[in-house]
Amino acid sequence: MNTQITPEERRRLAEKVGMNEQYIYQCLTGRREMSAAEAVRIEQASEGAVTRKMVCTSSWADIWPELIGANA
C-alpha cells in the first residue's frame, strides 16, 4: 500500500479533482485501477505526490513505457 499521502491529503485531493476519496484510496492500495486520464489528472493536481504508477499499479508500464526505470 502507498502511504506517501495522508488520509487528510487524500480527502483534499479528492475534493479538488471531484473524485470519491474511497475510489482514490482503492486505487492507491491496488484494489482498483484508475483510468489513464484520471491518473494523469490526479498526478498533476497533487503536484506529483500521487503518481500514475501509484494509482495504475498493474497497467502503468503498458500505458506509459517511457516511465520504466524513471523515478516518477
All heavy atoms as TSV, in Angstrom:
chain	resi	resn	atom	element	x	y	z
A	1	MET	N	N	0.855	-1.186	0.000
A	1	MET	CA	C	0.000	0.000	0.000
A	1	MET	C	C	0.893	1.239	0.000
A	1	MET	O	O	1.912	1.294	0.647
A	1	MET	CB	C	-0.902	0.000	1.238
A	1	MET	CG	C	-1.643	1.303	1.380
A	1	MET	SD	S	-3.013	1.392	2.547
A	1	MET	CE	C	-2.414	0.784	4.049
A	2	ASN	N	N	0.462	2.227	-0.747
A	2	ASN	CA	C	1.180	3.503	-0.792
A	2	ASN	C	C	0.734	4.377	0.377
A	2	ASN	O	O	-0.421	4.726	0.490
A	2	ASN	CB	C	0.893	4.225	-2.102
A	2	ASN	CG	C	1.503	3.517	-3.279
A	2	ASN	OD1	O	2.707	3.399	-3.352
A	2	ASN	ND2	N	0.679	3.034	-4.172
A	3	THR	N	N	1.674	4.727	1.223
A	3	THR	CA	C	1.344	5.541	2.392
A	3	THR	C	C	1.980	6.915	2.315
A	3	THR	O	O	2.139	7.582	3.320
A	3	THR	CB	C	1.795	4.830	3.680
A	3	THR	OG1	O	3.200	4.583	3.582
A	3	THR	CG2	C	1.041	3.538	3.890
A	4	GLN	N	N	2.372	7.324	1.123
A	4	GLN	CA	C	3.040	8.610	0.973
A	4	GLN	C	C	2.072	9.781	1.056
A	4	GLN	O	O	2.497	10.915	1.093
A	4	GLN	CB	C	3.790	8.649	-0.354
A	4	GLN	CG	C	4.886	7.615	-0.427
A	4	GLN	CD	C	5.528	7.566	-1.793
A	4	GLN	OE1	O	5.161	8.300	-2.692
A	4	GLN	NE2	N	6.489	6.697	-1.947
A	5	ILE	N	N	0.801	9.526	1.092
A	5	ILE	CA	C	-0.200	10.576	1.175
A	5	ILE	C	C	-1.092	10.273	2.378
A	5	ILE	O	O	-1.525	9.143	2.568
A	5	ILE	CB	C	-1.016	10.692	-0.130
A	5	ILE	CG1	C	-2.013	11.833	-0.071
A	5	ILE	CG2	C	-1.645	9.395	-0.520
A	5	ILE	CD1	C	-2.690	12.148	-1.384
A	6	THR	N	N	-1.322	11.259	3.212
A	6	THR	CA	C	-2.132	11.060	4.411
A	6	THR	C	C	-3.616	11.012	4.046
A	6	THR	O	O	-4.014	11.500	2.980
A	6	THR	CB	C	-1.909	12.196	5.422
A	6	THR	OG1	O	-2.439	13.407	4.866
A	6	THR	CG2	C	-0.441	12.363	5.770
A	7	PRO	N	N	-4.443	10.466	4.918
A	7	PRO	CA	C	-5.886	10.463	4.658
A	7	PRO	C	C	-6.439	11.873	4.435
A	7	PRO	O	O	-7.278	12.071	3.546
A	7	PRO	CB	C	-6.477	9.817	5.913
A	7	PRO	CG	C	-5.392	8.916	6.397
A	7	PRO	CD	C	-4.119	9.678	6.120
A	8	GLU	N	N	-5.953	12.846	5.197
A	8	GLU	CA	C	-6.429	14.218	5.016
A	8	GLU	C	C	-6.023	14.763	3.654
A	8	GLU	O	O	-6.817	15.414	2.974
A	8	GLU	CB	C	-5.901	15.126	6.129
A	8	GLU	CG	C	-6.407	16.551	6.043
A	8	GLU	CD	C	-7.929	16.682	6.031
A	8	GLU	OE1	O	-8.619	15.902	6.707
A	8	GLU	OE2	O	-8.424	17.581	5.312
A	9	GLU	N	N	-4.798	14.502	3.242
A	9	GLU	CA	C	-4.347	14.935	1.913
A	9	GLU	C	C	-5.168	14.262	0.819
A	9	GLU	O	O	-5.515	14.884	-0.183
A	9	GLU	CB	C	-2.860	14.612	1.718
A	9	GLU	CG	C	-1.941	15.444	2.572
A	9	GLU	CD	C	-0.511	14.930	2.562
A	9	GLU	OE1	O	-0.285	13.705	2.478
A	9	GLU	OE2	O	0.396	15.780	2.652
A	10	ARG	N	N	-5.477	12.997	1.031
A	10	ARG	CA	C	-6.299	12.248	0.074
A	10	ARG	C	C	-7.694	12.853	-0.027
A	10	ARG	O	O	-8.241	13.014	-1.124
A	10	ARG	CB	C	-6.357	10.780	0.493
A	10	ARG	CG	C	-6.897	9.864	-0.561
A	10	ARG	CD	C	-6.807	8.407	-0.163
A	10	ARG	NE	N	-7.589	8.132	1.031
A	10	ARG	CZ	C	-7.106	7.610	2.150
A	10	ARG	NH1	N	-5.839	7.304	2.255
A	10	ARG	NH2	N	-7.894	7.379	3.180
A	11	ARG	N	N	-8.273	13.242	1.090
A	11	ARG	CA	C	-9.604	13.868	1.078
A	11	ARG	C	C	-9.573	15.205	0.344
A	11	ARG	O	O	-10.459	15.511	-0.460
A	11	ARG	CB	C	-10.138	14.050	2.505
A	11	ARG	CG	C	-10.671	12.769	3.116
A	11	ARG	CD	C	-11.368	13.020	4.446
A	11	ARG	NE	N	-10.434	13.295	5.529
A	11	ARG	CZ	C	-9.804	12.368	6.237
A	11	ARG	NH1	N	-10.010	11.101	5.985
A	11	ARG	NH2	N	-8.987	12.706	7.213
A	12	ARG	N	N	-8.543	16.005	0.616
A	12	ARG	CA	C	-8.424	17.301	-0.075
A	12	ARG	C	C	-8.232	17.108	-1.576
A	12	ARG	O	O	-8.810	17.836	-2.387
A	12	ARG	CB	C	-7.268	18.118	0.506
A	12	ARG	CG	C	-7.605	18.759	1.850
A	12	ARG	CD	C	-6.601	19.847	2.224
A	12	ARG	NE	N	-5.226	19.389	2.291
A	12	ARG	CZ	C	-4.614	18.940	3.380
A	12	ARG	NH1	N	-5.266	18.907	4.530
A	12	ARG	NH2	N	-3.359	18.547	3.342
A	13	LEU	N	N	-7.423	16.145	-1.948
A	13	LEU	CA	C	-7.195	15.867	-3.357
A	13	LEU	C	C	-8.483	15.407	-4.036
A	13	LEU	O	O	-8.804	15.866	-5.133
A	13	LEU	CB	C	-6.104	14.797	-3.511
A	13	LEU	CG	C	-5.746	14.391	-4.931
A	13	LEU	CD1	C	-5.269	15.583	-5.750
A	13	LEU	CD2	C	-4.696	13.281	-4.897
A	14	ALA	N	N	-9.220	14.541	-3.381
A	14	ALA	CA	C	-10.488	14.055	-3.937
A	14	ALA	C	C	-11.448	15.211	-4.178
A	14	ALA	O	O	-12.092	15.291	-5.234
A	14	ALA	CB	C	-11.117	13.026	-2.995
A	15	GLU	N	N	-11.518	16.109	-3.235
A	15	GLU	CA	C	-12.391	17.270	-3.381
A	15	GLU	C	C	-11.910	18.163	-4.527
A	15	GLU	O	O	-12.709	18.649	-5.327
A	15	GLU	CB	C	-12.426	18.071	-2.080
A	15	GLU	CG	C	-13.420	19.204	-2.093
A	15	GLU	CD	C	-13.497	19.899	-0.750
A	15	GLU	OE1	O	-13.643	19.202	0.276
A	15	GLU	OE2	O	-13.405	21.132	-0.729
A	16	LYS	N	N	-10.618	18.343	-4.616
A	16	LYS	CA	C	-10.041	19.210	-5.649
A	16	LYS	C	C	-10.340	18.707	-7.061
A	16	LYS	O	O	-10.625	19.492	-7.959
A	16	LYS	CB	C	-8.524	19.300	-5.440
A	16	LYS	CG	C	-7.798	20.197	-6.406
A	16	LYS	CD	C	-6.321	20.268	-6.038
A	16	LYS	CE	C	-5.563	21.232	-6.927
A	16	LYS	NZ	N	-4.150	21.322	-6.530
A	17	VAL	N	N	-10.280	17.388	-7.255
A	17	VAL	CA	C	-10.470	16.818	-8.591
A	17	VAL	C	C	-11.872	16.277	-8.828
A	17	VAL	O	O	-12.182	15.800	-9.914
A	17	VAL	CB	C	-9.427	15.728	-8.913
A	17	VAL	CG1	C	-8.027	16.304	-8.920
A	17	VAL	CG2	C	-9.539	14.562	-7.967
A	18	GLY	N	N	-12.710	16.311	-7.802
A	18	GLY	CA	C	-14.083	15.846	-7.957
A	18	GLY	C	C	-14.218	14.338	-8.044
A	18	GLY	O	O	-15.089	13.817	-8.740
A	19	MET	N	N	-13.357	13.631	-7.330
A	19	MET	CA	C	-13.422	12.167	-7.272
A	19	MET	C	C	-13.804	11.747	-5.867
A	19	MET	O	O	-13.614	12.492	-4.914
A	19	MET	CB	C	-12.071	11.533	-7.608
A	19	MET	CG	C	-11.697	11.577	-9.036
A	19	MET	SD	S	-10.133	10.684	-9.258
A	19	MET	CE	C	-9.742	11.194	-10.909
A	20	ASN	N	N	-14.278	10.536	-5.766
A	20	ASN	CA	C	-14.595	9.963	-4.473
A	20	ASN	C	C	-13.297	9.597	-3.766
A	20	ASN	O	O	-12.426	8.946	-4.351
A	20	ASN	CB	C	-15.481	8.726	-4.673
A	20	ASN	CG	C	-15.905	8.106	-3.381
A	20	ASN	OD1	O	-15.109	7.487	-2.694
A	20	ASN	ND2	N	-17.163	8.269	-3.055
A	21	GLU	N	N	-13.171	9.992	-2.518
A	21	GLU	CA	C	-11.952	9.725	-1.746
A	21	GLU	C	C	-11.695	8.222	-1.620
A	21	GLU	O	O	-10.553	7.775	-1.684
A	21	GLU	CB	C	-12.074	10.388	-0.368
A	21	GLU	CG	C	-10.898	10.174	0.543
A	21	GLU	CD	C	-11.044	8.938	1.406
A	21	GLU	OE1	O	-12.179	8.541	1.705
A	21	GLU	OE2	O	-9.999	8.361	1.772
A	22	GLN	N	N	-12.739	7.444	-1.469
A	22	GLN	CA	C	-12.566	5.993	-1.336
A	22	GLN	C	C	-12.074	5.365	-2.632
A	22	GLN	O	O	-11.319	4.397	-2.617
A	22	GLN	CB	C	-13.867	5.331	-0.866
A	22	GLN	CG	C	-14.077	5.433	0.622
A	22	GLN	CD	C	-12.951	4.757	1.389
A	22	GLN	OE1	O	-12.694	3.568	1.227
A	22	GLN	NE2	N	-12.269	5.521	2.229
A	23	TYR	N	N	-12.497	5.911	-3.760
A	23	TYR	CA	C	-12.008	5.429	-5.060
A	23	TYR	C	C	-10.500	5.662	-5.149
A	23	TYR	O	O	-9.745	4.763	-5.551
A	23	TYR	CB	C	-12.741	6.144	-6.188
A	23	TYR	CG	C	-12.176	5.873	-7.564
A	23	TYR	CD1	C	-12.218	4.605	-8.118
A	23	TYR	CD2	C	-11.593	6.892	-8.309
A	23	TYR	CE1	C	-11.698	4.352	-9.374
A	23	TYR	CE2	C	-11.076	6.651	-9.568
A	23	TYR	CZ	C	-11.130	5.376	-10.093
A	23	TYR	OH	O	-10.617	5.138	-11.337
A	24	ILE	N	N	-10.047	6.836	-4.756
A	24	ILE	CA	C	-8.613	7.128	-4.761
A	24	ILE	C	C	-7.887	6.166	-3.823
A	24	ILE	O	O	-6.846	5.603	-4.177
A	24	ILE	CB	C	-8.336	8.600	-4.390
A	24	ILE	CG1	C	-8.924	9.529	-5.466
A	24	ILE	CG2	C	-6.834	8.851	-4.216
A	24	ILE	CD1	C	-8.880	11.001	-5.115
A	25	TYR	N	N	-8.432	5.960	-2.641
A	25	TYR	CA	C	-7.836	5.024	-1.677
A	25	TYR	C	C	-7.728	3.618	-2.277
A	25	TYR	O	O	-6.687	2.963	-2.164
A	25	TYR	CB	C	-8.680	4.992	-0.394
A	25	TYR	CG	C	-8.247	3.933	0.575
A	25	TYR	CD1	C	-7.129	4.126	1.386
A	25	TYR	CD2	C	-8.930	2.733	0.683
A	25	TYR	CE1	C	-6.710	3.157	2.273
A	25	TYR	CE2	C	-8.525	1.751	1.567
A	25	TYR	CZ	C	-7.412	1.962	2.362
A	25	TYR	OH	O	-6.997	0.997	3.228
A	26	GLN	N	N	-8.796	3.160	-2.916
A	26	GLN	CA	C	-8.794	1.824	-3.505
A	26	GLN	C	C	-7.743	1.701	-4.607
A	26	GLN	O	O	-7.085	0.670	-4.728
A	26	GLN	CB	C	-10.182	1.475	-4.040
A	26	GLN	CG	C	-11.184	1.251	-2.946
A	26	GLN	CD	C	-12.610	1.117	-3.458
A	26	GLN	OE1	O	-12.863	1.218	-4.651
A	26	GLN	NE2	N	-13.535	0.892	-2.546
A	27	CYS	N	N	-7.577	2.755	-5.379
A	27	CYS	CA	C	-6.551	2.740	-6.427
A	27	CYS	C	C	-5.151	2.750	-5.819
A	27	CYS	O	O	-4.261	2.038	-6.291
A	27	CYS	CB	C	-6.749	3.919	-7.370
A	27	CYS	SG	S	-8.258	3.804	-8.359
A	28	LEU	N	N	-4.959	3.524	-4.773
A	28	LEU	CA	C	-3.663	3.574	-4.102
A	28	LEU	C	C	-3.290	2.261	-3.444
A	28	LEU	O	O	-2.104	1.935	-3.318
A	28	LEU	CB	C	-3.646	4.699	-3.057
A	28	LEU	CG	C	-3.535	6.120	-3.602
A	28	LEU	CD1	C	-3.828	7.131	-2.506
A	28	LEU	CD2	C	-2.163	6.350	-4.209
A	29	THR	N	N	-4.271	1.505	-3.004
A	29	THR	CA	C	-3.996	0.236	-2.333
A	29	THR	C	C	-4.048	-0.959	-3.285
A	29	THR	O	O	-3.933	-2.095	-2.843
A	29	THR	CB	C	-4.982	0.017	-1.168
A	29	THR	OG1	O	-6.321	0.063	-1.661
A	29	THR	CG2	C	-4.784	1.058	-0.077
A	30	GLY	N	N	-4.216	-0.693	-4.580
A	30	GLY	CA	C	-4.202	-1.764	-5.568
A	30	GLY	C	C	-5.491	-2.539	-5.710
A	30	GLY	O	O	-5.544	-3.536	-6.411
A	31	ARG	N	N	-6.540	-2.097	-5.050
A	31	ARG	CA	C	-7.832	-2.784	-5.155
A	31	ARG	C	C	-8.528	-2.482	-6.479
A	31	ARG	O	O	-9.323	-3.265	-6.950
A	31	ARG	CB	C	-8.734	-2.391	-3.997
A	31	ARG	CG	C	-8.263	-2.916	-2.664
A	31	ARG	CD	C	-9.175	-2.424	-1.538
A	31	ARG	NE	N	-8.796	-2.999	-0.274
A	31	ARG	CZ	C	-7.981	-2.439	0.596
A	31	ARG	NH1	N	-7.432	-1.268	0.333
A	31	ARG	NH2	N	-7.694	-3.026	1.738
A	32	ARG	N	N	-8.222	-1.297	-7.047
A	32	ARG	CA	C	-8.800	-0.875	-8.327
A	32	ARG	C	C	-7.712	-0.206	-9.138
A	32	ARG	O	O	-6.691	0.212	-8.605
A	32	ARG	CB	C	-9.954	0.110	-8.102
A	32	ARG	CG	C	-11.127	-0.517	-7.368
A	32	ARG	CD	C	-12.249	0.442	-7.192
A	32	ARG	NE	N	-12.904	0.695	-8.481
A	32	ARG	CZ	C	-13.950	1.476	-8.619
A	32	ARG	NH1	N	-14.466	2.096	-7.580
A	32	ARG	NH2	N	-14.504	1.664	-9.788
A	33	GLU	N	N	-7.969	-0.077	-10.428
A	33	GLU	CA	C	-7.072	0.626	-11.344
A	33	GLU	C	C	-7.775	1.886	-11.824
A	33	GLU	O	O	-8.929	1.842	-12.240
A	33	GLU	CB	C	-6.760	-0.238	-12.572
A	33	GLU	CG	C	-5.783	-1.343	-12.314
A	33	GLU	CD	C	-4.337	-0.883	-12.342
A	33	GLU	OE1	O	-3.919	-0.223	-13.301
A	33	GLU	OE2	O	-3.627	-1.212	-11.383
A	34	MET	N	N	-7.075	2.977	-11.788
A	34	MET	CA	C	-7.606	4.238	-12.271
A	34	MET	C	C	-7.391	4.302	-13.784
A	34	MET	O	O	-6.432	3.730	-14.299
A	34	MET	CB	C	-6.863	5.385	-11.580
A	34	MET	CG	C	-7.535	6.720	-11.684
A	34	MET	SD	S	-6.717	7.976	-10.650
A	34	MET	CE	C	-7.444	7.627	-9.038
A	35	SER	N	N	-8.268	5.002	-14.483
A	35	SER	CA	C	-8.061	5.178	-15.922
A	35	SER	C	C	-6.831	6.044	-16.149
A	35	SER	O	O	-6.417	6.814	-15.269
A	35	SER	CB	C	-9.285	5.831	-16.566
A	35	SER	OG	O	-9.327	7.215	-16.266
A	36	ALA	N	N	-6.263	5.950	-17.325
A	36	ALA	CA	C	-5.064	6.713	-17.652
A	36	ALA	C	C	-5.315	8.217	-17.526
A	36	ALA	O	O	-4.500	8.945	-16.955
A	36	ALA	CB	C	-4.586	6.363	-19.055
A	37	ALA	N	N	-6.438	8.675	-18.036
A	37	ALA	CA	C	-6.752	10.105	-17.984
A	37	ALA	C	C	-6.905	10.587	-16.544
A	37	ALA	O	O	-6.401	11.655	-16.181
A	37	ALA	CB	C	-8.020	10.400	-18.780
A	38	GLU	N	N	-7.595	9.800	-15.718
A	38	GLU	CA	C	-7.763	10.174	-14.310
A	38	GLU	C	C	-6.422	10.173	-13.592
A	38	GLU	O	O	-6.164	11.029	-12.750
A	38	GLU	CB	C	-8.719	9.214	-13.609
A	38	GLU	CG	C	-10.150	9.347	-14.034
A	38	GLU	CD	C	-11.040	8.283	-13.408
A	38	GLU	OE1	O	-10.575	7.135	-13.200
A	38	GLU	OE2	O	-12.204	8.596	-13.137
A	39	ALA	N	N	-5.568	9.201	-13.916
A	39	ALA	CA	C	-4.263	9.093	-13.266
A	39	ALA	C	C	-3.402	10.318	-13.553
A	39	ALA	O	O	-2.753	10.855	-12.651
A	39	ALA	CB	C	-3.553	7.819	-13.716
A	40	VAL	N	N	-3.407	10.768	-14.790
A	40	VAL	CA	C	-2.640	11.961	-15.151
A	40	VAL	C	C	-3.211	13.179	-14.427
A	40	VAL	O	O	-2.471	14.011	-13.894
A	40	VAL	CB	C	-2.623	12.173	-16.680
A	40	VAL	CG1	C	-2.044	13.536	-17.041
A	40	VAL	CG2	C	-1.833	11.061	-17.354
A	41	ARG	N	N	-4.529	13.266	-14.372
A	41	ARG	CA	C	-5.180	14.398	-13.690
A	41	ARG	C	C	-4.827	14.422	-12.201
A	41	ARG	O	O	-4.513	15.467	-11.639
A	41	ARG	CB	C	-6.700	14.311	-13.887
A	41	ARG	CG	C	-7.442	15.527	-13.433
A	41	ARG	CD	C	-8.845	15.573	-14.011
A	41	ARG	NE	N	-9.638	14.412	-13.687
A	41	ARG	CZ	C	-10.678	14.433	-12.858
A	41	ARG	NH1	N	-11.046	15.545	-12.270
A	41	ARG	NH2	N	-11.361	13.339	-12.625
A	42	ILE	N	N	-4.857	13.257	-11.552
A	42	ILE	CA	C	-4.503	13.149	-10.128
A	42	ILE	C	C	-3.034	13.539	-9.921
A	42	ILE	O	O	-2.703	14.262	-8.990
A	42	ILE	CB	C	-4.764	11.710	-9.613
A	42	ILE	CG1	C	-6.249	11.494	-9.397
A	42	ILE	CG2	C	-3.975	11.399	-8.359
A	42	ILE	CD1	C	-6.810	12.121	-8.148
A	43	GLU	N	N	-2.161	13.042	-10.783
A	43	GLU	CA	C	-0.738	13.355	-10.655
A	43	GLU	C	C	-0.510	14.859	-10.771
A	43	GLU	O	O	0.239	15.444	-9.980
A	43	GLU	CB	C	0.051	12.609	-11.728
A	43	GLU	CG	C	1.555	12.784	-11.610
A	43	GLU	CD	C	2.307	11.948	-12.607
A	43	GLU	OE1	O	2.219	12.236	-13.822
A	43	GLU	OE2	O	2.976	10.984	-12.168
A	44	GLN	N	N	-1.153	15.493	-11.716
A	44	GLN	CA	C	-0.994	16.938	-11.895
A	44	GLN	C	C	-1.594	17.714	-10.729
A	44	GLN	O	O	-0.976	18.641	-10.216
A	44	GLN	CB	C	-1.629	17.376	-13.214
A	44	GLN	CG	C	-0.869	16.876	-14.423
A	44	GLN	CD	C	-1.591	17.116	-15.733
A	44	GLN	OE1	O	-2.774	17.410	-15.771
A	44	GLN	NE2	N	-0.865	16.976	-16.829
A	45	ALA	N	N	-2.788	17.340	-10.302
A	45	ALA	CA	C	-3.464	18.054	-9.210
A	45	ALA	C	C	-2.712	17.911	-7.891
A	45	ALA	O	O	-2.735	18.818	-7.061
A	45	ALA	CB	C	-4.894	17.552	-9.058
A	46	SER	N	N	-2.042	16.779	-7.700
A	46	SER	CA	C	-1.306	16.554	-6.454
A	46	SER	C	C	0.138	17.032	-6.553
A	46	SER	O	O	0.910	16.848	-5.609
A	46	SER	CB	C	-1.329	15.068	-6.087
A	46	SER	OG	O	-0.515	14.314	-6.974
A	47	GLU	N	N	0.491	17.616	-7.685
A	47	GLU	CA	C	1.859	18.078	-7.926
A	47	GLU	C	C	2.875	16.957	-7.722
A	47	GLU	O	O	3.951	17.152	-7.157
A	47	GLU	CB	C	2.174	19.302	-7.081
A	47	GLU	CG	C	1.267	20.477	-7.396
A	47	GLU	CD	C	1.504	21.702	-6.529
A	47	GLU	OE1	O	2.413	21.695	-5.685
A	47	GLU	OE2	O	0.753	22.674	-6.719
A	48	GLY	N	N	2.488	15.752	-8.146
A	48	GLY	CA	C	3.382	14.605	-8.092
A	48	GLY	C	C	3.376	13.814	-6.804
A	48	GLY	O	O	4.056	12.800	-6.700
A	49	ALA	N	N	2.609	14.250	-5.816
A	49	ALA	CA	C	2.536	13.488	-4.555
A	49	ALA	C	C	1.894	12.127	-4.795
A	49	ALA	O	O	2.246	11.139	-4.150
A	49	ALA	CB	C	1.759	14.269	-3.507
A	50	VAL	N	N	0.947	12.072	-5.717
A	50	VAL	CA	C	0.334	10.817	-6.152
A	50	VAL	C	C	0.696	10.669	-7.621
A	50	VAL	O	O	0.358	11.522	-8.439
A	50	VAL	CB	C	-1.203	10.841	-5.975
A	50	VAL	CG1	C	-1.815	9.566	-6.530
A	50	VAL	CG2	C	-1.569	11.026	-4.516
A	51	THR	N	N	1.410	9.606	-7.944
A	51	THR	CA	C	1.869	9.419	-9.314
A	51	THR	C	C	0.980	8.439	-10.073
A	51	THR	O	O	0.215	7.683	-9.477
A	51	THR	CB	C	3.312	8.892	-9.343
A	51	THR	OG1	O	3.325	7.566	-8.801
A	51	THR	CG2	C	4.255	9.809	-8.570
A	52	ARG	N	N	1.140	8.447	-11.386
A	52	ARG	CA	C	0.413	7.498	-12.237
A	52	ARG	C	C	0.739	6.071	-11.844
A	52	ARG	O	O	-0.127	5.203	-11.843
A	52	ARG	CB	C	0.798	7.712	-13.704
A	52	ARG	CG	C	0.308	9.024	-14.249
A	52	ARG	CD	C	0.831	9.235	-15.637
A	52	ARG	NE	N	2.035	10.054	-15.560
A	52	ARG	CZ	C	2.720	10.462	-16.613
A	52	ARG	NH1	N	2.339	10.119	-17.823
A	52	ARG	NH2	N	3.776	11.216	-16.456
A	53	LYS	N	N	1.991	5.829	-11.511
A	53	LYS	CA	C	2.398	4.481	-11.101
A	53	LYS	C	C	1.662	4.035	-9.844
A	53	LYS	O	O	1.348	2.858	-9.678
A	53	LYS	CB	C	3.902	4.442	-10.831
A	53	LYS	CG	C	4.759	4.551	-12.066
A	53	LYS	CD	C	6.232	4.504	-11.649
A	53	LYS	CE	C	7.161	4.556	-12.810
A	53	LYS	NZ	N	8.575	4.451	-12.394
A	54	MET	N	N	1.381	4.969	-8.952
A	54	MET	CA	C	0.734	4.647	-7.680
A	54	MET	C	C	-0.726	4.239	-7.845
A	54	MET	O	O	-1.234	3.444	-7.061
A	54	MET	CB	C	0.827	5.839	-6.725
A	54	MET	CG	C	2.237	6.142	-6.262
A	54	MET	SD	S	2.381	7.739	-5.423
A	54	MET	CE	C	1.507	7.417	-3.898
A	55	VAL	N	N	-1.407	4.785	-8.843
A	55	VAL	CA	C	-2.844	4.510	-8.990
A	55	VAL	C	C	-3.160	3.567	-10.148
A	55	VAL	O	O	-4.303	3.156	-10.328
A	55	VAL	CB	C	-3.666	5.812	-9.109
A	55	VAL	CG1	C	-3.636	6.575	-7.799
A	55	VAL	CG2	C	-3.186	6.678	-10.260
A	56	CYS	N	N	-2.148	3.206	-10.910
A	56	CYS	CA	C	-2.295	2.235	-12.007
A	56	CYS	C	C	-1.222	1.162	-11.829
A	56	CYS	O	O	-0.411	0.913	-12.725
A	56	CYS	CB	C	-2.137	2.925	-13.362
A	56	CYS	SG	S	-3.372	4.148	-13.749
A	57	THR	N	N	-1.217	0.522	-10.686
A	57	THR	CA	C	-0.109	-0.352	-10.307
A	57	THR	C	C	0.136	-1.504	-11.270
A	57	THR	O	O	1.287	-1.879	-11.480
A	57	THR	CB	C	-0.312	-0.915	-8.891
A	57	THR	OG1	O	-1.576	-1.562	-8.829
A	57	THR	CG2	C	-0.249	0.186	-7.847
A	58	SER	N	N	-0.895	-2.054	-11.866
A	58	SER	CA	C	-0.662	-3.196	-12.747
A	58	SER	C	C	-0.600	-2.827	-14.221
A	58	SER	O	O	-0.182	-3.644	-15.035
A	58	SER	CB	C	-1.719	-4.281	-12.525
A	58	SER	OG	O	-2.991	-3.811	-12.914
A	59	SER	N	N	-0.975	-1.611	-14.583
A	59	SER	CA	C	-1.032	-1.271	-16.010
A	59	SER	C	C	-0.128	-0.116	-16.433
A	59	SER	O	O	0.017	0.138	-17.622
A	59	SER	CB	C	-2.469	-0.932	-16.397
A	59	SER	OG	O	-2.920	0.206	-15.689
A	60	TRP	N	N	0.497	0.583	-15.500
A	60	TRP	CA	C	1.231	1.792	-15.862
A	60	TRP	C	C	2.331	1.537	-16.886
A	60	TRP	O	O	2.531	2.344	-17.783
A	60	TRP	CB	C	1.794	2.506	-14.634
A	60	TRP	CG	C	2.921	1.788	-13.952
A	60	TRP	CD1	C	2.827	0.935	-12.901
A	60	TRP	CD2	C	4.303	1.849	-14.295
A	60	TRP	NE1	N	4.069	0.458	-12.560
A	60	TRP	CE2	C	4.992	1.010	-13.413
A	60	TRP	CE3	C	5.026	2.528	-15.269
A	60	TRP	CZ2	C	6.369	0.811	-13.467
A	60	TRP	CZ3	C	6.406	2.342	-15.322
A	60	TRP	CH2	C	7.049	1.494	-14.426
A	61	ALA	N	N	3.041	0.423	-16.787
A	61	ALA	CA	C	4.150	0.159	-17.709
A	61	ALA	C	C	3.663	-0.055	-19.138
A	61	ALA	O	O	4.363	0.294	-20.090
A	61	ALA	CB	C	4.965	-1.033	-17.237
A	62	ASP	N	N	2.467	-0.608	-19.289
A	62	ASP	CA	C	1.898	-0.782	-20.625
A	62	ASP	C	C	1.411	0.548	-21.200
A	62	ASP	O	O	1.506	0.786	-22.392
A	62	ASP	CB	C	0.727	-1.770	-20.590
A	62	ASP	CG	C	1.170	-3.178	-20.247
A	62	ASP	OD1	O	2.308	-3.561	-20.596
A	62	ASP	OD2	O	0.376	-3.906	-19.631
A	63	ILE	N	N	0.877	1.408	-20.334
A	63	ILE	CA	C	0.327	2.693	-20.771
A	63	ILE	C	C	1.434	3.708	-21.021
A	63	ILE	O	O	1.400	4.447	-22.004
A	63	ILE	CB	C	-0.661	3.236	-19.721
A	63	ILE	CG1	C	-1.819	2.265	-19.515
A	63	ILE	CG2	C	-1.188	4.610	-20.143
A	63	ILE	CD1	C	-2.678	2.566	-18.299
A	64	TRP	N	N	2.403	3.758	-20.103
A	64	TRP	CA	C	3.496	4.738	-20.177
A	64	TRP	C	C	4.854	4.025	-20.150
A	64	TRP	O	O	5.593	4.130	-19.162
A	64	TRP	CB	C	3.406	5.728	-19.017
A	64	TRP	CG	C	2.116	6.470	-18.956
A	64	TRP	CD1	C	1.703	7.485	-19.783
A	64	TRP	CD2	C	1.054	6.268	-18.025
A	64	TRP	NE1	N	0.454	7.905	-19.413
A	64	TRP	CE2	C	0.024	7.191	-18.340
A	64	TRP	CE3	C	0.858	5.404	-16.952
A	64	TRP	CZ2	C	-1.163	7.260	-17.632
A	64	TRP	CZ3	C	-0.333	5.470	-16.244
A	64	TRP	CH2	C	-1.319	6.392	-16.587
A	65	PRO	N	N	5.232	3.326	-21.213
A	65	PRO	CA	C	6.507	2.583	-21.193
A	65	PRO	C	C	7.714	3.500	-21.010
A	65	PRO	O	O	8.762	3.060	-20.514
A	65	PRO	CB	C	6.543	1.882	-22.558
A	65	PRO	CG	C	5.568	2.597	-23.404
A	65	PRO	CD	C	4.528	3.180	-22.474
A	66	GLU	N	N	7.565	4.777	-21.340
A	66	GLU	CA	C	8.678	5.715	-21.168
A	66	GLU	C	C	9.017	5.956	-19.698
A	66	GLU	O	O	10.084	6.471	-19.376
A	66	GLU	CB	C	8.372	7.059	-21.862
A	66	GLU	CG	C	7.242	7.851	-21.244
A	66	GLU	CD	C	5.824	7.481	-21.689
A	66	GLU	OE1	O	5.651	6.430	-22.337
A	66	GLU	OE2	O	4.915	8.252	-21.373
A	67	LEU	N	N	8.114	5.564	-18.783
A	67	LEU	CA	C	8.372	5.744	-17.353
A	67	LEU	C	C	9.125	4.572	-16.725
A	67	LEU	O	O	9.528	4.645	-15.574
A	67	LEU	CB	C	7.052	5.961	-16.596
A	67	LEU	CG	C	6.275	7.211	-16.945
A	67	LEU	CD1	C	4.995	7.290	-16.119
A	67	LEU	CD2	C	7.103	8.454	-16.764
A	68	ILE	N	N	9.303	3.497	-17.489
A	68	ILE	CA	C	10.022	2.354	-16.951
A	68	ILE	C	C	11.448	2.803	-16.641
A	68	ILE	O	O	12.133	3.395	-17.454
A	68	ILE	CB	C	10.027	1.179	-17.950
A	68	ILE	CG1	C	8.594	0.671	-18.162
A	68	ILE	CG2	C	10.934	0.044	-17.455
A	68	ILE	CD1	C	8.433	-0.347	-19.254
A	69	GLY	N	N	11.865	2.566	-15.430
A	69	GLY	CA	C	13.195	2.960	-14.986
A	69	GLY	C	C	13.274	4.388	-14.464
A	69	GLY	O	O	14.292	4.778	-13.919
A	70	ALA	N	N	12.188	5.154	-14.622
A	70	ALA	CA	C	12.168	6.528	-14.137
A	70	ALA	C	C	11.720	6.534	-12.682
A	70	ALA	O	O	10.993	5.650	-12.238
A	70	ALA	CB	C	11.231	7.386	-14.969
A	71	ASN	N	N	12.106	7.546	-11.947
A	71	ASN	CA	C	11.704	7.657	-10.548
A	71	ASN	C	C	10.288	8.172	-10.381
A	71	ASN	O	O	9.746	8.117	-9.303
A	71	ASN	CB	C	12.671	8.573	-9.789
A	71	ASN	CG	C	14.024	7.936	-9.626
A	71	ASN	OD1	O	14.145	6.730	-9.643
A	71	ASN	ND2	N	15.054	8.745	-9.496
A	72	ALA	N	N	9.698	8.714	-11.399
A	72	ALA	CA	C	8.342	9.306	-11.310
A	72	ALA	C	C	7.285	8.242	-11.188
A	72	ALA	O	O	7.419	7.145	-11.595
A	72	ALA	CB	C	8.059	10.159	-12.538
